């Protein structure tokens, strides 16, 4: 199991919203499956490693879906990300334990590590001759 691997610090179980194509009975089935999985996670030894992100209450307009009315298009994914990202950042604040940093920290460390580019004189001479 991936979650048991020592390199995995945490995982998320994502509960997606209802799709326009789902019948009421299909959605009831999905909700019952979600609950069974949540119960299994909470009863497992990995419960402290797996965060549950519940977006089942999120409502997407039909325009957020591809023609199949199951899969989100780019706009739908963007809307989902707007809801999901704050949940993830709250559950998993950036920390050094897993090597995460804020974007400003990443930018400053990237600039600090950059060295001047040296051009080989042979290459420069060859290009000048052409």
C-alpha positions as CSV (number, residue, x, y, z in Angstrom):
1,X,0.0,0.0,0.0
2,X,1.4,3.4,-1.0
3,X,0.2,5.1,2.2
4,X,2.3,2.7,4.3
5,X,5.6,3.6,2.4
6,X,8.0,5.5,4.7
7,X,8.4,8.3,2.1
8,X,4.7,9.1,2.2
9,X,4.1,11.7,4.8
10,X,0.4,12.3,4.1
11,X,-2.4,11.6,1.6
12,X,-5.7,13.0,0.8
13,X,-9.0,11.3,0.1
14,X,-11.1,13.6,-2.2
15,X,-14.9,13.5,-2.2
16,X,-16.2,15.0,-5.4
17,X,-19.5,16.7,-6.0
18,X,-22.4,15.1,-7.8
19,X,-22.3,14.9,-11.5
20,X,-25.2,16.1,-13.7
21,X,-25.6,12.7,-15.2
22,X,-26.0,10.9,-11.9
23,X,-29.4,9.6,-11.0
24,X,-30.6,10.0,-7.4
25,X,-30.0,6.3,-6.8
26,X,-26.5,6.5,-8.3
27,X,-25.7,9.5,-6.0
28,X,-27.1,7.7,-3.0
29,X,-24.9,4.7,-3.8
30,X,-21.8,7.0,-4.2
31,X,-22.6,8.7,-0.8
32,X,-22.8,5.3,0.9
33,X,-19.5,4.2,-0.7
34,X,-17.9,7.5,0.4
35,X,-19.1,6.8,4.0
36,X,-17.8,3.2,4.0
37,X,-14.4,4.5,2.8
38,X,-14.3,7.3,5.4
39,X,-15.2,4.8,8.2
40,X,-12.3,2.5,7.0
41,X,-9.9,5.4,6.9
42,X,-10.9,6.5,10.5
43,X,-10.5,2.9,11.7
44,X,-7.1,2.3,10.1
45,X,-3.6,2.8,11.4
46,X,-3.2,5.4,8.6
47,X,-5.9,7.7,9.9
48,X,-3.4,10.4,10.9
49,X,-1.8,10.3,7.4
50,X,-5.0,10.6,5.3
51,X,-6.9,13.8,5.2
52,X,-10.4,13.8,3.9
53,X,-11.4,16.7,1.6
54,X,-15.1,16.8,1.1
55,X,-16.4,18.8,-1.8
56,X,-19.7,17.0,-2.2
57,X,-21.7,20.1,-1.4
58,X,-20.0,22.1,-4.2
59,X,-22.3,22.8,-7.1
60,X,-21.0,23.1,-10.6
61,X,-23.0,24.6,-13.5
62,X,-23.5,22.2,-16.4
63,X,-21.1,24.4,-18.4
64,X,-18.3,23.3,-16.1
65,X,-18.5,19.7,-17.6
66,X,-17.4,18.1,-20.8
67,X,-20.0,16.6,-23.1
68,X,-20.1,13.4,-21.0
69,X,-21.4,15.4,-18.0
70,X,-19.1,13.4,-15.7
71,X,-15.7,15.0,-16.2
72,X,-14.9,18.6,-15.5
73,X,-13.5,20.9,-18.2
74,X,-10.8,23.5,-17.5
75,X,-13.3,26.0,-16.0
76,X,-14.7,23.3,-13.8
77,X,-11.3,22.2,-12.6
78,X,-10.4,25.8,-11.9
79,X,-13.5,26.3,-9.8
80,X,-12.8,23.0,-7.9
81,X,-9.2,24.2,-7.3
82,X,-10.5,27.4,-5.8
83,X,-12.4,25.4,-3.2
84,X,-9.9,22.7,-2.6
85,X,-6.7,24.7,-2.3
86,X,-7.7,26.6,0.9
87,X,-8.8,23.3,2.4
88,X,-5.4,21.7,1.6
89,X,-3.4,24.6,2.9
90,X,-5.4,24.6,6.1
91,X,-4.9,20.8,6.6
92,X,-1.3,20.9,5.3
93,X,0.4,24.2,6.0
94,X,3.8,24.5,4.3
95,X,6.4,23.0,6.5
96,X,10.0,21.9,6.4
97,X,9.2,18.3,7.4
98,X,8.2,17.5,3.9
99,X,10.3,20.0,2.1
100,X,7.6,22.5,1.2
101,X,8.1,26.3,1.2
102,X,6.2,29.3,0.4
103,X,6.6,30.7,-3.1
104,X,8.5,33.8,-1.9
105,X,10.9,31.5,0.0
106,X,11.3,29.4,-3.2
107,X,12.0,32.4,-5.3
108,X,14.6,33.9,-3.0
109,X,16.4,30.5,-2.6
110,X,16.4,30.0,-6.3
111,X,17.9,33.4,-6.9
112,X,20.5,32.8,-4.1
113,X,21.6,29.5,-5.7
114,X,22.1,30.9,-9.2
115,X,25.6,31.2,-10.3
116,X,26.8,33.4,-13.2
117,X,26.8,31.7,-16.5
118,X,30.3,31.1,-18.0
119,X,30.7,30.8,-21.7
120,X,33.4,28.5,-23.0
121,X,35.9,30.7,-25.0
122,X,36.2,27.9,-27.7
123,X,32.5,28.0,-28.3
124,X,32.4,31.7,-28.4
125,X,35.3,31.8,-30.9
126,X,33.7,29.2,-33.1
127,X,30.4,31.1,-33.3
128,X,32.2,34.3,-34.0
129,X,34.0,32.7,-37.0
130,X,30.7,31.6,-38.5
